[in-house]
Amino acid sequence: MIPDPTVRLIGWAVTRTAEAIVDRAADRIATKMKTCIVMTVRHRAVAALPKRGRV
């Protein structure tokens, strides 16, 4: 049988690892969403500019 402190240490390590994985995934998703939003805003801003005629 595994001693209680060892079980607690393993549980803590698993929890920290899971939190790190979730945080990393959330950061990646947030970065992708920010990039998408910025690109959409820029695209709309360019589309809203008056067209310049060629001479």
PDB file of N, H, CA, C and O in Angstrom:
ATOM      1  N   MET A   1       0.843  -1.184   0.000  1.00  0.00           N
ATOM      2  CA  MET A   1       0.000   0.000   0.000  1.00  0.00           C
ATOM      3  C   MET A   1       0.887   1.245   0.000  1.00  0.00           C
ATOM      4  O   MET A   1       1.946   1.269   0.626  1.00  0.00           O
ATOM      5  N   ILE A   2       0.431   2.280  -0.718  1.00  0.00           N
ATOM      6  H   ILE A   2      -0.430   2.260  -1.226  1.00  0.00           H
ATOM      7  CA  ILE A   2       1.201   3.527  -0.839  1.00  0.00           C
ATOM      8  C   ILE A   2       0.928   4.403   0.384  1.00  0.00           C
ATOM      9  O   ILE A   2      -0.224   4.550   0.792  1.00  0.00           O
ATOM     10  N   PRO A   3       1.977   4.986   0.973  1.00  0.00           N
ATOM     11  CA  PRO A   3       1.775   5.869   2.131  1.00  0.00           C
ATOM     12  C   PRO A   3       0.929   7.093   1.765  1.00  0.00           C
ATOM     13  O   PRO A   3       0.965   7.563   0.628  1.00  0.00           O
ATOM     14  N   ASP A   4       0.172   7.601   2.734  1.00  0.00           N
ATOM     15  H   ASP A   4       0.143   7.219   3.658  1.00  0.00           H
ATOM     16  CA  ASP A   4      -0.739   8.726   2.515  1.00  0.00           C
ATOM     17  C   ASP A   4      -0.039   9.983   1.974  1.00  0.00           C
ATOM     18  O   ASP A   4      -0.571  10.602   1.051  1.00  0.00           O
ATOM     19  N   PRO A   5       1.126  10.391   2.501  1.00  0.00           N
ATOM     20  CA  PRO A   5       1.785  11.584   1.957  1.00  0.00           C
ATOM     21  C   PRO A   5       2.140  11.426   0.474  1.00  0.00           C
ATOM     22  O   PRO A   5       2.079  12.392  -0.286  1.00  0.00           O
ATOM     23  N   THR A   6       2.504  10.228   0.074  1.00  0.00           N
ATOM     24  H   THR A   6       2.553   9.443   0.692  1.00  0.00           H
ATOM     25  CA  THR A   6       2.842   9.989  -1.324  1.00  0.00           C
ATOM     26  C   THR A   6       1.603  10.142  -2.198  1.00  0.00           C
ATOM     27  O   THR A   6       1.669  10.716  -3.285  1.00  0.00           O
ATOM     28  N   VAL A   7       0.489   9.634  -1.726  1.00  0.00           N
ATOM     29  H   VAL A   7       0.435   9.168  -0.843  1.00  0.00           H
ATOM     30  CA  VAL A   7      -0.766   9.755  -2.473  1.00  0.00           C
ATOM     31  C   VAL A   7      -1.138  11.225  -2.624  1.00  0.00           C
ATOM     32  O   VAL A   7      -1.564  11.655  -3.696  1.00  0.00           O
ATOM     33  N   ARG A   8      -0.978  11.989  -1.555  1.00  0.00           N
ATOM     34  H   ARG A   8      -0.632  11.639  -0.684  1.00  0.00           H
ATOM     35  CA  ARG A   8      -1.290  13.421  -1.620  1.00  0.00           C
ATOM     36  C   ARG A   8      -0.366  14.142  -2.594  1.00  0.00           C
ATOM     37  O   ARG A   8      -0.807  15.014  -3.344  1.00  0.00           O
ATOM     38  N   LEU A   9       0.903  13.783  -2.582  1.00  0.00           N
ATOM     39  H   LEU A   9       1.260  13.075  -1.972  1.00  0.00           H
ATOM     40  CA  LEU A   9       1.866  14.403  -3.496  1.00  0.00           C
ATOM     41  C   LEU A   9       1.522  14.074  -4.947  1.00  0.00           C
ATOM     42  O   LEU A   9       1.574  14.946  -5.813  1.00  0.00           O
ATOM     43  N   ILE A  10       1.176  12.838  -5.204  1.00  0.00           N
ATOM     44  H   ILE A  10       1.134  12.130  -4.500  1.00  0.00           H
ATOM     45  CA  ILE A  10       0.787  12.443  -6.563  1.00  0.00           C
ATOM     46  C   ILE A  10      -0.480  13.190  -6.983  1.00  0.00           C
ATOM     47  O   ILE A  10      -0.571  13.680  -8.108  1.00  0.00           O
ATOM     48  N   GLY A  11      -1.432  13.274  -6.098  1.00  0.00           N
ATOM     49  H   GLY A  11      -1.358  12.876  -5.184  1.00  0.00           H
ATOM     50  CA  GLY A  11      -2.668  14.006  -6.392  1.00  0.00           C
ATOM     51  C   GLY A  11      -2.403  15.466  -6.688  1.00  0.00           C
ATOM     52  O   GLY A  11      -2.983  16.031  -7.615  1.00  0.00           O
ATOM     53  N   TRP A  12      -1.521  16.088  -5.900  1.00  0.00           N
ATOM     54  H   TRP A  12      -1.050  15.629  -5.147  1.00  0.00           H
ATOM     55  CA  TRP A  12      -1.161  17.486  -6.125  1.00  0.00           C
ATOM     56  C   TRP A  12      -0.500  17.648  -7.488  1.00  0.00           C
ATOM     57  O   TRP A  12      -0.824  18.576  -8.229  1.00  0.00           O
ATOM     58  N   ALA A  13       0.427  16.750  -7.823  1.00  0.00           N
ATOM     59  H   ALA A  13       0.690  15.996  -7.222  1.00  0.00           H
ATOM     60  CA  ALA A  13       1.129  16.840  -9.103  1.00  0.00           C
ATOM     61  C   ALA A  13       0.171  16.676 -10.280  1.00  0.00           C
ATOM     62  O   ALA A  13       0.283  17.390 -11.277  1.00  0.00           O
ATOM     63  N   VAL A  14      -0.753  15.756 -10.169  1.00  0.00           N
ATOM     64  H   VAL A  14      -0.844  15.177  -9.360  1.00  0.00           H
ATOM     65  CA  VAL A  14      -1.738  15.548 -11.242  1.00  0.00           C
ATOM     66  C   VAL A  14      -2.617  16.786 -11.392  1.00  0.00           C
ATOM     67  O   VAL A  14      -2.909  17.209 -12.510  1.00  0.00           O
ATOM     68  N   THR A  15      -3.038  17.366 -10.276  1.00  0.00           N
ATOM     69  H   THR A  15      -2.801  17.023  -9.367  1.00  0.00           H
ATOM     70  CA  THR A  15      -3.874  18.566 -10.320  1.00  0.00           C
ATOM     71  C   THR A  15      -3.137  19.724 -10.982  1.00  0.00           C
ATOM     72  O   THR A  15      -3.691  20.409 -11.842  1.00  0.00           O
ATOM     73  N   ARG A  16      -1.886  19.940 -10.580  1.00  0.00           N
ATOM     74  H   ARG A  16      -1.436  19.384  -9.881  1.00  0.00           H
ATOM     75  CA  ARG A  16      -1.086  21.038 -11.155  1.00  0.00           C
ATOM     76  C   ARG A  16      -0.863  20.823 -12.648  1.00  0.00           C
ATOM     77  O   ARG A  16      -0.921  21.775 -13.426  1.00  0.00           O
ATOM     78  N   THR A  17      -0.612  19.589 -13.050  1.00  0.00           N
ATOM     79  H   THR A  17      -0.565  18.815 -12.418  1.00  0.00           H
ATOM     80  CA  THR A  17      -0.396  19.293 -14.461  1.00  0.00           C
ATOM     81  C   THR A  17      -1.668  19.568 -15.258  1.00  0.00           C
ATOM     82  O   THR A  17      -1.615  20.170 -16.331  1.00  0.00           O
ATOM     83  N   ALA A  18      -2.797  19.131 -14.737  1.00  0.00           N
ATOM     84  H   ALA A  18      -2.840  18.642 -13.866  1.00  0.00           H
ATOM     85  CA  ALA A  18      -4.077  19.363 -15.417  1.00  0.00           C
ATOM     86  C   ALA A  18      -4.368  20.860 -15.528  1.00  0.00           C
ATOM     87  O   ALA A  18      -4.825  21.330 -16.570  1.00  0.00           O
ATOM     88  N   GLU A  19      -4.107  21.604 -14.460  1.00  0.00           N
ATOM     89  H   GLU A  19      -3.736  21.222 -13.613  1.00  0.00           H
ATOM     90  CA  GLU A  19      -4.324  23.050 -14.496  1.00  0.00           C
ATOM     91  C   GLU A  19      -3.430  23.701 -15.544  1.00  0.00           C
ATOM     92  O   GLU A  19      -3.875  24.590 -16.270  1.00  0.00           O
ATOM     93  N   ALA A  20      -2.185  23.272 -15.631  1.00  0.00           N
ATOM     94  H   ALA A  20      -1.824  22.550 -15.041  1.00  0.00           H
ATOM     95  CA  ALA A  20      -1.257  23.841 -16.607  1.00  0.00           C
ATOM     96  C   ALA A  20      -1.725  23.557 -18.034  1.00  0.00           C
ATOM     97  O   ALA A  20      -1.640  24.426 -18.901  1.00  0.00           O
ATOM     98  N   ILE A  21      -2.211  22.360 -18.273  1.00  0.00           N
ATOM     99  H   ILE A  21      -2.280  21.654 -17.569  1.00  0.00           H
ATOM    100  CA  ILE A  21      -2.694  21.996 -19.608  1.00  0.00           C
ATOM    101  C   ILE A  21      -3.919  22.839 -19.972  1.00  0.00           C
ATOM    102  O   ILE A  21      -4.012  23.351 -21.088  1.00  0.00           O
ATOM    103  N   VAL A  22      -4.846  22.982 -19.042  1.00  0.00           N
ATOM    104  H   VAL A  22      -4.770  22.566 -18.136  1.00  0.00           H
ATOM    105  CA  VAL A  22      -6.052  23.768 -19.299  1.00  0.00           C
ATOM    106  C   VAL A  22      -5.695  25.235 -19.518  1.00  0.00           C
ATOM    107  O   VAL A  22      -6.236  25.873 -20.421  1.00  0.00           O
ATOM    108  N   ASP A  23      -4.795  25.776 -18.704  1.00  0.00           N
ATOM    109  H   ASP A  23      -4.356  25.258 -17.969  1.00  0.00           H
ATOM    110  CA  ASP A  23      -4.376  27.173 -18.868  1.00  0.00           C
ATOM    111  C   ASP A  23      -3.731  27.396 -20.225  1.00  0.00           C
ATOM    112  O   ASP A  23      -4.009  28.394 -20.890  1.00  0.00           O
ATOM    113  N   ARG A  24      -2.881  26.484 -20.635  1.00  0.00           N
ATOM    114  H   ARG A  24      -2.656  25.673 -20.095  1.00  0.00           H
ATOM    115  CA  ARG A  24      -2.210  26.620 -21.931  1.00  0.00           C
ATOM    116  C   ARG A  24      -3.221  26.576 -23.071  1.00  0.00           C
ATOM    117  O   ARG A  24      -3.136  27.370 -24.007  1.00  0.00           O
ATOM    118  N   ALA A  25      -4.170  25.658 -22.996  1.00  0.00           N
ATOM    119  H   ALA A  25      -4.238  25.012 -22.235  1.00  0.00           H
ATOM    120  CA  ALA A  25      -5.195  25.558 -24.039  1.00  0.00           C
ATOM    121  C   ALA A  25      -6.046  26.829 -24.071  1.00  0.00           C
ATOM    122  O   ALA A  25      -6.367  27.340 -25.144  1.00  0.00           O
ATOM    123  N   ALA A  26      -6.405  27.329 -22.903  1.00  0.00           N
ATOM    124  H   ALA A  26      -6.145  26.914 -22.031  1.00  0.00           H
ATOM    125  CA  ALA A  26      -7.210  28.551 -22.836  1.00  0.00           C
ATOM    126  C   ALA A  26      -6.445  29.736 -23.408  1.00  0.00           C
ATOM    127  O   ALA A  26      -7.024  30.563 -24.112  1.00  0.00           O
ATOM    128  N   ASP A  27      -5.156  29.827 -23.115  1.00  0.00           N
ATOM    129  H   ASP A  27      -4.685  29.155 -22.543  1.00  0.00           H
ATOM    130  CA  ASP A  27      -4.335  30.915 -23.660  1.00  0.00           C
ATOM    131  C   ASP A  27      -4.252  30.838 -25.181  1.00  0.00           C
ATOM    132  O   ASP A  27      -4.337  31.861 -25.861  1.00  0.00           O
ATOM    133  N   ARG A  28      -4.089  29.637 -25.712  1.00  0.00           N
ATOM    134  H   ARG A  28      -4.021  28.806 -25.159  1.00  0.00           H
ATOM    135  CA  ARG A  28      -4.013  29.474 -27.169  1.00  0.00           C
ATOM    136  C   ARG A  28      -5.321  29.862 -27.834  1.00  0.00           C
ATOM    137  O   ARG A  28      -5.325  30.527 -28.870  1.00  0.00           O
ATOM    138  N   ILE A  29      -6.434  29.446 -27.239  1.00  0.00           N
ATOM    139  H   ILE A  29      -6.431  28.905 -26.397  1.00  0.00           H
ATOM    140  CA  ILE A  29      -7.736  29.794 -27.796  1.00  0.00           C
ATOM    141  C   ILE A  29      -7.950  31.308 -27.735  1.00  0.00           C
ATOM    142  O   ILE A  29      -8.426  31.907 -28.699  1.00  0.00           O
ATOM    143  N   ALA A  30      -7.599  31.922 -26.608  1.00  0.00           N
ATOM    144  H   ALA A  30      -7.212  31.435 -25.825  1.00  0.00           H
ATOM    145  CA  ALA A  30      -7.766  33.367 -26.461  1.00  0.00           C
ATOM    146  C   ALA A  30      -6.919  34.119 -27.483  1.00  0.00           C
ATOM    147  O   ALA A  30      -7.378  35.104 -28.062  1.00  0.00           O
ATOM    148  N   THR A  31      -5.695  33.667 -27.708  1.00  0.00           N
ATOM    149  H   THR A  31      -5.322  32.868 -27.238  1.00  0.00           H
ATOM    150  CA  THR A  31      -4.820  34.309 -28.685  1.00  0.00           C
ATOM    151  C   THR A  31      -5.407  34.208 -30.085  1.00  0.00           C
ATOM    152  O   THR A  31      -5.395  35.182 -30.838  1.00  0.00           O
ATOM    153  N   LYS A  32      -5.918  33.036 -30.435  1.00  0.00           N
ATOM    154  H   LYS A  32      -5.928  32.245 -29.823  1.00  0.00           H
ATOM    155  CA  LYS A  32      -6.535  32.857 -31.759  1.00  0.00           C
ATOM    156  C   LYS A  32      -7.763  33.753 -31.914  1.00  0.00           C
ATOM    157  O   LYS A  32      -7.969  34.349 -32.972  1.00  0.00           O
ATOM    158  N   MET A  33      -8.574  33.848 -30.866  1.00  0.00           N
ATOM    159  H   MET A  33      -8.406  33.364 -30.007  1.00  0.00           H
ATOM    160  CA  MET A  33      -9.773  34.687 -30.939  1.00  0.00           C
ATOM    161  C   MET A  33      -9.399  36.161 -31.073  1.00  0.00           C
ATOM    162  O   MET A  33     -10.021  36.885 -31.851  1.00  0.00           O
ATOM    163  N   LYS A  34      -8.392  36.616 -30.324  1.00  0.00           N
ATOM    164  H   LYS A  34      -7.887  36.028 -29.692  1.00  0.00           H
ATOM    165  CA  LYS A  34      -7.956  38.008 -30.425  1.00  0.00           C
ATOM    166  C   LYS A  34      -7.450  38.303 -31.822  1.00  0.00           C
ATOM    167  O   LYS A  34      -7.757  39.353 -32.387  1.00  0.00           O
ATOM    168  N   THR A  35      -6.676  37.385 -32.386  1.00  0.00           N
ATOM    169  H   THR A  35      -6.426  36.532 -31.927  1.00  0.00           H
ATOM    170  CA  THR A  35      -6.159  37.568 -33.735  1.00  0.00           C
ATOM    171  C   THR A  35      -7.300  37.652 -34.732  1.00  0.00           C
ATOM    172  O   THR A  35      -7.288  38.503 -35.622  1.00  0.00           O
ATOM    173  N   CYS A  36      -8.274  36.785 -34.593  1.00  0.00           N
ATOM    174  H   CYS A  36      -8.284  36.094 -33.870  1.00  0.00           H
ATOM    175  CA  CYS A  36      -9.426  36.778 -35.491  1.00  0.00           C
ATOM    176  C   CYS A  36     -10.206  38.091 -35.387  1.00  0.00           C
ATOM    177  O   CYS A  36     -10.604  38.656 -36.405  1.00  0.00           O
ATOM    178  N   ILE A  37     -10.422  38.570 -34.183  1.00  0.00           N
ATOM    179  H   ILE A  37     -10.098  38.111 -33.356  1.00  0.00           H
ATOM    180  CA  ILE A  37     -11.166  39.812 -33.978  1.00  0.00           C
ATOM    181  C   ILE A  37     -10.410  40.995 -34.573  1.00  0.00           C
ATOM    182  O   ILE A  37     -11.004  41.842 -35.239  1.00  0.00           O
ATOM    183  N   VAL A  38      -9.100  41.055 -34.333  1.00  0.00           N
ATOM    184  H   VAL A  38      -8.617  40.367 -33.792  1.00  0.00           H
ATOM    185  CA  VAL A  38      -8.296  42.157 -34.864  1.00  0.00           C
ATOM    186  C   VAL A  38      -8.316  42.141 -36.389  1.00  0.00           C
ATOM    187  O   VAL A  38      -8.450  43.193 -37.014  1.00  0.00           O
ATOM    188  N   MET A  39      -8.186  40.973 -36.989  1.00  0.00           N
ATOM    189  H   MET A  39      -8.077  40.119 -36.481  1.00  0.00           H
ATOM    190  CA  MET A  39      -8.206  40.882 -38.453  1.00  0.00           C
ATOM    191  C   MET A  39      -9.565  41.310 -39.005  1.00  0.00           C
ATOM    192  O   MET A  39      -9.626  41.982 -40.034  1.00  0.00           O
ATOM    193  N   THR A  40     -10.648  40.930 -38.338  1.00  0.00           N
ATOM    194  H   THR A  40     -10.598  40.383 -37.502  1.00  0.00           H
ATOM    195  CA  THR A  40     -11.987  41.328 -38.780  1.00  0.00           C
ATOM    196  C   THR A  40     -12.155  42.839 -38.695  1.00  0.00           C
ATOM    197  O   THR A  40     -12.675  43.461 -39.622  1.00  0.00           O
ATOM    198  N   VAL A  41     -11.722  43.425 -37.600  1.00  0.00           N
ATOM    199  H   VAL A  41     -11.300  42.920 -36.847  1.00  0.00           H
ATOM    200  CA  VAL A  41     -11.840  44.874 -37.425  1.00  0.00           C
ATOM    201  C   VAL A  41     -11.017  45.597 -38.485  1.00  0.00           C
ATOM    202  O   VAL A  41     -11.493  46.567 -39.073  1.00  0.00           O
ATOM    203  N   ARG A  42      -9.803  45.149 -38.736  1.00  0.00           N
ATOM    204  H   ARG A  42      -9.416  44.361 -38.258  1.00  0.00           H
ATOM    205  CA  ARG A  42      -8.958  45.783 -39.755  1.00  0.00           C
ATOM    206  C   ARG A  42      -9.595  45.656 -41.135  1.00  0.00           C
ATOM    207  O   ARG A  42      -9.608  46.611 -41.913  1.00  0.00           O
ATOM    208  N   HIS A  43     -10.120  44.475 -41.430  1.00  0.00           N
ATOM    209  H   HIS A  43     -10.110  43.700 -40.799  1.00  0.00           H
ATOM    210  CA  HIS A  43     -10.747  44.247 -42.728  1.00  0.00           C
ATOM    211  C   HIS A  43     -11.936  45.188 -42.918  1.00  0.00           C
ATOM    212  O   HIS A  43     -12.102  45.776 -43.987  1.00  0.00           O
ATOM    213  N   ARG A  44     -12.754  45.329 -41.888  1.00  0.00           N
ATOM    214  H   ARG A  44     -12.619  44.852 -41.019  1.00  0.00           H
ATOM    215  CA  ARG A  44     -13.910  46.217 -41.981  1.00  0.00           C
ATOM    216  C   ARG A  44     -13.486  47.673 -42.074  1.00  0.00           C
ATOM    217  O   ARG A  44     -14.122  48.459 -42.775  1.00  0.00           O
ATOM    218  N   ALA A  45     -12.416  48.042 -41.373  1.00  0.00           N
ATOM    219  H   ALA A  45     -11.899  47.403 -40.804  1.00  0.00           H
ATOM    220  CA  ALA A  45     -11.932  49.427 -41.427  1.00  0.00           C
ATOM    221  C   ALA A  45     -11.441  49.761 -42.833  1.00  0.00           C
ATOM    222  O   ALA A  45     -11.710  50.848 -43.344  1.00  0.00           O
ATOM    223  N   VAL A  46     -10.729  48.838 -43.451  1.00  0.00           N
ATOM    224  H   VAL A  46     -10.510  47.955 -43.035  1.00  0.00           H
ATOM    225  CA  VAL A  46     -10.245  49.061 -44.815  1.00  0.00           C
ATOM    226  C   VAL A  46     -11.423  49.141 -45.770  1.00  0.00           C
ATOM    227  O   VAL A  46     -11.426  49.973 -46.677  1.00  0.00           O
ATOM    228  N   ALA A  47     -12.417  48.295 -45.582  1.00  0.00           N
ATOM    229  H   ALA A  47     -12.415  47.619 -44.845  1.00  0.00           H
ATOM    230  CA  ALA A  47     -13.589  48.295 -46.462  1.00  0.00           C
ATOM    231  C   ALA A  47     -14.398  49.586 -46.317  1.00  0.00           C
ATOM    232  O   ALA A  47     -15.070  50.008 -47.258  1.00  0.00           O
ATOM    233  N   ALA A  48     -14.333  50.208 -45.145  1.00  0.00           N
ATOM    234  H   ALA A  48     -13.787  49.866 -44.380  1.00  0.00           H
ATOM    235  CA  ALA A  48     -15.103  51.428 -44.893  1.00  0.00           C
ATOM    236  C   ALA A  48     -14.412  52.677 -45.438  1.00  0.00           C
ATOM    237  O   ALA A  48     -15.045  53.726 -45.555  1.00  0.00           O
ATOM    238  N   LEU A  49     -13.122  52.581 -45.773  1.00  0.00           N
ATOM    239  H   LEU A  49     -12.608  51.729 -45.678  1.00  0.00           H
ATOM    240  CA  LEU A  49     -12.417  53.726 -46.319  1.00  0.00           C
ATOM    241  C   LEU A  49     -12.974  54.087 -47.685  1.00  0.00           C
ATOM    242  O   LEU A  49     -13.400  53.210 -48.437  1.00  0.00           O
ATOM    243  N   PRO A  50     -12.972  55.372 -48.009  1.00  0.00           N
ATOM    244  CA  PRO A  50     -13.459  55.761 -49.339  1.00  0.00           C
ATOM    245  C   PRO A  50     -12.541  55.197 -50.426  1.00  0.00           C
ATOM    246  O   PRO A  50     -11.324  55.147 -50.253  1.00  0.00           O
ATOM    247  N   LYS A  51     -13.123  54.783 -51.524  1.00  0.00           N
ATOM    248  H   LYS A  51     -14.112  54.824 -51.664  1.00  0.00           H
ATOM    249  CA  LYS A  51     -12.328  54.230 -52.628  1.00  0.00           C
ATOM    250  C   LYS A  51     -11.640  55.379 -53.359  1.00  0.00           C
ATOM    251  O   LYS A  51     -12.231  56.433 -53.590  1.00  0.00           O
ATOM    252  N   ARG A  52     -10.401  55.154 -53.709  1.00  0.00           N
ATOM    253  H   ARG A  52      -9.920  54.297 -53.521  1.00  0.00           H
ATOM    254  CA  ARG A  52      -9.650  56.154 -54.468  1.00  0.00           C
ATOM    255  C   ARG A  52      -9.667  55.760 -55.935  1.00  0.00           C
ATOM    256  O   ARG A  52      -9.345  54.630 -56.303  1.00  0.00           O
ATOM    257  N   GLY A  53     -10.052  56.723 -56.760  1.00  0.00           N
ATOM    258  H   GLY A  53     -10.313  57.640 -56.461  1.00  0.00           H
ATOM    259  CA  GLY A  53     -10.064  56.433 -58.187  1.00  0.00           C
ATOM    260  C   GLY A  53      -8.671  56.550 -58.791  1.00  0.00           C
ATOM    261  O   GLY A  53      -7.864  57.368 -58.349  1.00  0.00           O
ATOM    262  N   ARG A  54      -8.396  55.748 -59.781  1.00  0.00           N
ATOM    263  H   ARG A  54      -9.051  55.084 -60.140  1.00  0.00           H
ATOM    264  CA  ARG A  54      -7.091  55.840 -60.455  1.00  0.00           C
ATOM    265  C   ARG A  54      -7.178  56.866 -61.562  1.00  0.00           C
ATOM    266  O   ARG A  54      -8.177  56.957 -62.275  1.00  0.00           O
ATOM    267  N   VAL A  55      -6.131  57.626 -61.690  1.00  0.00           N
ATOM    268  H   VAL A  55      -5.319  57.552 -61.110  1.00  0.00           H
ATOM    269  CA  VAL A  55      -6.098  58.674 -62.722  1.00  0.00           C
ATOM    270  C   VAL A  55      -5.201  58.253 -63.849  1.00  0.00           C
ATOM    271  O   VAL A  55      -5.037  58.995 -64.818  1.00  0.00           O
TER     272      VAL A  55
END
